């Protein structure tokens, strides 16, 4: 879980034993990885779609982004692309 300093906004990601990944929380910048143009926040964990041959190995979150490391070594990112 990560939160932006002083904003009160945060999101979380969860990986199950089978490598499925879920996200919940603030999604104002698309940081839940739920599809292009989806900025609706979620109060319940929602499964993130990865390519069918991929499973999540690890994930990292920041205030407005999520990074997902897969079993094949690929990294997927979503959210704000601002510095």
N, C-alpha and C positions, 0 to 999 in steps of 0.2 A: 504494500500500500504506500502510496506517495501522495503528498498534497503540496499545492503551490503555496508558498509563503504568504500567510495572511489572507488567502482567498476563501478558505473553508471548503474548497472544492477538491474532491479526490476521486480516484477510481482504483479498482483492484482487479487482478487477474488470478485465476486459479487453474492449475493443471491437474487432471485426474490421473490415476494409475495407467490408463490406456493412452495417455498423451493427448487427450482432448483438452482444449483450453476454453475457458469461460471468462467473461468480463462483466463487471457491474460498476455503477457509479456515474460520475459526471462524464459527458460525452460531447461537450461543446465544440471541441476541435477534432472530433472523430477518433479520439484516443482509445475507444473500445474496440476498434478494428472490425466493425460490423457492416462495413460496406461504404462505398463512395457516396457522399451526400447524407449519410445517416449521422445526425448530431443529436438524436434523442437520448437523454440519459436513461439508465436502467436501474431499478431498485433490486431486481433479481438477476442473478448470474445468467448470461445469455451466451450460448456457444458461438465461438469464433470459427468461421469456415476456413480451413486450410486446404491446400490441394490434397486430393485423395491419397497420394503416396507419402504424405508428410504427417508427422505427429510432433507435438510440442515437447521439447526437452527442458527448456528454461525460458523465463521471461523477465523483463525489467520494465519498470514504469517510472515515468517522471510526471510532473504536473500536467502536461498536455500531450504526452506521447506514450506509446507502448512499443517495445521491441520483443520479438518472439524468436528464439533460437530453436530450430527443428532438429530432428534426429539425423538429418542428412548434412547438417552444418550450415544450412541456409538461414539467413536472418531476414525477417519480415518486420516492417515498421509501419506505424500509422499515427495519426494525430497531427499536431501543429508542426509545420516545417519552418518555424521562425527561430531566429537566434536572438 
